[in-house]
Amino acid sequence: MAQSLLLKAGGGLAGIDAGLAKNLPGVYDDLFSVYTPGTLLSFWVLVGFGTLGLPQTAVRAMGFKNTKSLHSAMWIGAITCSFIIVGMHMAGTWAGALVDTSNLPTSDYFIPYIVQKIMPVGLAGTFLAAPMAAVMSTADSLLILASAAIVKDLWRNYVVKDDPVKVASYNKNVGKLSTLVTFAFGVIVILLTINPPDIIFFLNLFALGGLECSFFWPLIGGLFWKKGTKQAAVSSSIGAAATYVFCYYNVHVAGINAVVWGLLAGAVLYFAVGKATCKNGLDPDIIKNCF
């Protein structure tokens, strides 16, 4: 639908071609003068297969009722996402022909502006509700994930442990604790958004890159490599995140995003530490349950 509306508003393919040449001459004449091959490769990693490491995606995958459902979701999701991503990129490219970005305060205004320009009022409201719903879905997933990590993973395993008294108290109050921790995280997020950056897009990409570097190899390695150990997961997560932050501010080579260096460092640490710490043979319970 967006593509057809853009074609109509832009005067067909010929009109869009002329609009792109006018509004985005640098990108139109020579894409690689604006985006280096390293930059394009980095974004393929950052918004492509690197998203397998996002914890909010992994948590949802854990909700499948059986293996058959998971396998079905893999090919259904791949086809659906391919269709959506191709359409989104095409619509985004064509939209550049209708908007002179120099007149916008920041690029964050681009989508609301173009939607209001090419769509009727009611349809525009519905269309703008979609990204808002996606934002809310991601935000609530991350809040629940953060709360569960504190209350159920760290507090339960390292504070409560197997003490019968503490376990009984924990089981009685786990709901209240989860609610309080989730509320606390929500308040912190609200406070941090009082003075947001000018371009939220880059903040979002920075956060995605950090999450991918921290969780990609522990998740993927844990699923497909039999010698993966907790030491490998922890070292990979910390090392990759530290490498990502350092390279983001200090390493600028051929336009390559820091997520590439973070994932490479995480891979080296995961497999090296995993091989070094798996000296007593493979855990038969893990092999039985996971492989």
C-alpha positions as CSV (number, residue, x, y, z in Angstrom):
1,M,0.0,0.0,0.0
2,A,2.8,2.4,0.9
3,Q,4.5,1.8,-2.4
4,S,1.4,2.5,-4.4
5,L,0.7,5.7,-2.5
6,L,4.3,6.8,-3.0
7,L,4.2,6.1,-6.7
8,K,1.0,8.1,-7.0
9,A,2.3,11.0,-5.0
10,G,5.7,11.0,-6.8
11,G,4.3,10.9,-10.3
12,G,5.3,7.4,-11.2
13,L,8.8,5.9,-11.5
14,A,10.0,8.7,-13.7
15,G,8.9,11.3,-11.2
16,I,10.5,9.4,-8.3
17,D,13.7,9.1,-10.3
18,A,13.8,12.8,-10.9
19,G,12.9,13.5,-7.2
20,L,15.7,11.3,-5.9
21,A,18.2,13.0,-8.2
22,K,17.1,16.4,-6.9
23,N,16.7,15.6,-3.1
24,L,19.5,13.1,-2.7
25,P,22.1,13.9,-5.4
26,G,25.0,12.3,-3.4
27,V,23.3,9.0,-2.9
28,Y,21.7,9.0,-6.3
29,D,24.9,9.7,-8.3
30,D,27.3,7.5,-6.3
31,L,26.1,5.4,-3.4
32,F,29.6,4.4,-2.3
33,S,30.7,8.0,-2.0
34,V,28.2,8.3,0.9
35,Y,28.1,4.7,2.2
36,T,31.3,2.7,2.0
37,P,31.3,-1.1,1.4
38,G,32.3,-1.5,5.1
39,T,29.3,0.6,6.2
40,L,26.9,-1.4,4.1
41,L,28.4,-4.7,5.3
42,S,28.1,-3.5,8.9
43,F,24.4,-2.7,8.6
44,W,23.8,-6.1,7.0
45,V,25.3,-7.5,10.2
46,L,23.6,-5.1,12.6
47,V,20.1,-5.4,11.2
48,G,20.5,-8.8,9.6
49,F,21.8,-12.0,11.2
50,G,23.1,-10.2,14.2
51,T,19.5,-9.8,15.4
52,L,19.6,-13.5,16.3
53,G,21.4,-12.4,19.4
54,L,18.8,-10.0,20.7
55,P,17.5,-11.3,24.0
56,Q,13.9,-10.0,23.4
57,T,13.8,-12.2,20.3
58,A,15.2,-15.2,22.2
59,V,12.7,-14.9,25.0
60,R,9.9,-15.1,22.5
61,A,11.4,-18.1,20.8
62,M,11.4,-19.9,24.2
63,G,7.6,-19.6,24.2
64,F,7.0,-22.2,21.5
65,K,5.0,-25.2,22.7
66,N,7.1,-27.7,20.7
67,T,9.9,-28.2,18.2
68,K,7.5,-28.5,15.3
69,S,6.1,-25.0,16.0
70,L,9.6,-23.6,16.2
71,H,10.5,-25.1,12.9
72,S,7.4,-23.8,11.2
73,A,8.0,-20.4,12.6
74,M,11.5,-20.3,11.2
75,W,10.4,-20.5,7.6
76,I,7.2,-18.5,8.0
77,G,9.2,-15.8,9.8
78,A,11.9,-15.8,7.1
79,I,9.5,-15.4,4.3
80,T,7.4,-12.8,6.1
81,C,10.4,-10.7,7.2
82,S,11.9,-10.9,3.7
83,F,8.7,-9.5,2.1
84,I,8.4,-6.8,4.7
85,I,12.0,-5.7,4.6
86,V,12.1,-5.5,0.8
87,G,8.9,-3.4,0.9
88,M,10.2,-1.2,3.7
89,H,13.4,-0.4,1.9
90,M,11.7,0.2,-1.4
91,A,9.2,2.6,0.2
92,G,11.9,4.3,2.2
93,T,14.0,4.9,-1.0
94,W,11.1,6.2,-3.0
95,A,10.0,8.5,-0.1
96,G,13.3,10.3,-0.5
97,A,12.0,11.7,-3.8
98,L,9.1,13.5,-2.0
99,V,10.9,15.1,0.9
100,D,13.7,17.7,1.0
101,T,15.5,16.5,4.2
102,S,17.2,19.8,4.6
103,N,13.8,21.2,5.7
104,L,13.4,18.7,8.6
105,P,14.9,19.3,12.1
106,T,16.3,15.7,12.2
107,S,15.8,12.5,10.3
108,D,13.4,11.3,13.1
109,Y,10.7,13.5,11.6
110,F,11.0,11.8,8.2
111,I,8.4,9.0,8.6
112,P,5.7,11.1,10.3
113,Y,6.1,13.8,7.7
114,I,5.9,11.5,4.7
115,V,3.0,9.5,6.1
116,Q,1.0,12.7,6.6
117,K,1.9,13.9,3.1
118,I,0.8,10.9,1.1
119,M,-2.0,9.3,3.2
120,P,-5.5,10.3,4.2
121,V,-5.9,11.4,7.8
122,G,-7.5,8.1,9.1
123,L,-5.1,5.9,7.3
124,A,-2.1,8.0,8.4
125,G,-3.1,7.6,12.0
126,T,-3.4,3.8,11.6
127,F,0.0,3.6,9.8
128,L,1.7,5.7,12.5
129,A,0.2,3.5,15.2
130,A,2.1,0.5,13.8
131,P,5.7,1.7,14.7
132,M,4.4,2.9,18.1
133,A,3.0,-0.6,18.7
134,A,6.4,-2.1,17.7
135,V,8.2,0.3,20.1
136,M,5.8,-0.6,23.0
137,S,6.2,-4.3,22.3
138,T,10.0,-4.1,22.3
139,A,10.0,-1.9,25.4
140,D,7.7,-4.2,27.5
141,S,9.7,-7.2,26.4
142,L,13.0,-5.6,27.5
143,L,11.5,-4.5,30.8
144,I,10.2,-8.0,31.6
145,L,13.6,-9.4,30.5
146,A,15.5,-7.1,32.8
147,S,13.2,-7.8,35.7
148,A,13.5,-11.5,35.2
149,A,17.3,-11.3,35.0
150,I,17.4,-9.5,38.3
151,V,14.7,-11.4,40.3
152,K,14.8,-14.9,38.8
153,D,18.3,-15.3,37.5
154,L,20.6,-13.3,39.8
155,W,18.6,-13.0,43.1
156,R,17.2,-16.6,43.0
157,N,20.5,-18.3,42.0
158,Y,23.0,-16.3,43.9
159,V,21.2,-14.9,46.9
160,V,18.4,-17.3,47.7
161,K,20.2,-20.4,46.5
162,D,18.9,-23.6,48.2
163,D,18.2,-22.2,51.7
164,P,14.7,-23.5,52.6
165,V,13.7,-20.4,54.5
166,K,14.8,-18.0,51.8
167,V,13.2,-20.2,49.1
168,A,9.9,-20.1,50.9
169,S,10.0,-16.4,51.3
170,Y,11.1,-16.0,47.6
171,N,8.3,-18.1,46.3
172,K,5.8,-16.1,48.4
173,N,7.0,-12.7,47.3
174,V,8.4,-13.3,43.8
175,G,5.4,-11.6,42.1
176,K,5.7,-8.5,44.2
177,L,9.5,-8.3,43.7
178,S,9.1,-8.7,39.9
179,T,6.5,-5.9,39.9
180,L,8.7,-3.5,41.9
181,V,11.8,-4.2,39.9
182,T,9.9,-3.7,36.6
183,F,8.4,-0.4,37.9
184,A,11.9,0.8,39.0
185,F,13.3,0.1,35.6
186,G,10.4,1.9,34.0
187,V,11.0,5.0,36.2
188,I,14.7,5.0,35.3
189,V,13.9,4.8,31.6
190,I,11.4,7.7,31.9
191,L,14.0,9.8,33.6
192,L,16.6,9.1,30.9
193,T,14.2,10.1,28.2
194,I,13.5,13.6,29.7
195,N,16.3,15.0,27.5
196,P,16.5,12.7,24.5
197,P,19.2,12.9,21.8
198,D,18.4,14.7,18.6
199,I,18.4,11.6,16.5
200,I,17.0,8.6,18.3
201,F,17.8,6.4,15.3
202,F,21.5,6.3,16.2
203,L,20.8,5.7,19.9
204,N,18.6,2.7,18.9
205,L,21.3,1.3,16.6
206,F,23.9,1.7,19.4
207,A,21.7,-0.2,21.9
208,L,21.0,-3.0,19.3
209,G,24.6,-3.4,18.6
210,G,25.5,-3.7,22.3
211,L,22.8,-6.3,22.9
212,E,23.9,-8.3,19.9
213,C,27.5,-8.3,20.9
214,S,26.6,-9.3,24.5
215,F,24.2,-12.2,23.7
216,F,24.9,-13.4,20.2
217,W,27.5,-16.0,20.9
218,P,26.2,-17.3,24.2
219,L,22.8,-17.9,22.5
220,I,24.0,-19.3,19.2
221,G,27.0,-21.1,20.6
222,G,24.9,-22.6,23.3
223,L,22.5,-24.0,20.8
224,F,24.9,-25.4,18.2
225,W,28.3,-26.0,20.0
226,K,28.6,-28.9,22.4
227,K,31.6,-27.5,24.2
228,G,30.0,-24.3,25.1
229,T,30.5,-23.6,28.9
230,K,29.3,-20.9,31.3
231,Q,32.8,-19.5,31.4
232,A,32.8,-19.1,27.6
233,A,29.4,-17.4,27.7
234,V,30.4,-14.9,30.4
235,S,33.8,-14.1,28.9
236,S,32.3,-13.7,25.4
237,S,29.5,-11.5,26.7
238,I,31.7,-9.1,28.7
239,G,34.6,-9.1,26.2
240,A,32.3,-8.5,23.2
241,A,30.4,-5.7,24.9
242,A,33.7,-4.0,26.0
243,T,35.2,-4.3,22.5
244,Y,32.0,-2.9,21.0
245,V,32.0,0.2,23.2
246,F,35.7,0.8,22.8
247,C,35.6,0.4,19.0
248,Y,32.5,2.6,18.7
249,Y,34.4,5.6,20.0
250,N,38.0,4.8,19.0
251,V,38.2,2.5,15.9
252,H,37.0,3.9,12.5
253,V,38.2,1.6,9.7
254,A,36.6,1.7,6.2
255,G,33.3,2.7,7.8
256,I,32.9,-0.6,9.5
257,N,30.5,-0.4,12.5
258,A,31.8,-1.4,15.9
259,V,29.3,-4.3,16.0
260,V,31.5,-6.2,13.6
261,W,34.5,-6.0,15.9
262,G,32.4,-6.8,18.9
263,L,31.0,-10.0,17.4
264,L,34.5,-11.0,16.1
265,A,35.9,-10.6,19.6
266,G,33.0,-12.4,21.1
267,A,33.5,-15.3,18.8
268,V,37.2,-15.6,19.6
269,L,36.5,-15.5,23.3
270,Y,33.6,-17.9,23.3
271,F,35.4,-20.7,21.3
272,A,38.8,-20.2,22.9
273,V,37.5,-20.2,26.5
274,G,34.9,-22.9,25.8
275,K,37.6,-25.2,24.5
276,A,39.9,-24.4,27.4
277,T,37.3,-24.9,30.1
278,C,35.6,-28.0,28.7
279,K,38.5,-30.3,29.9
280,N,36.4,-32.9,31.8
281,G,34.5,-34.0,28.8
282,L,31.0,-33.1,27.7
283,D,28.2,-33.0,30.3
284,P,26.0,-36.0,29.5
285,D,22.9,-34.2,30.7
286,I,23.4,-31.3,28.4
287,I,24.1,-33.6,25.5
288,K,20.9,-35.6,26.2
289,N,18.7,-32.5,26.7
290,C,20.1,-30.2,24.1
291,F,21.6,-32.2,21.3
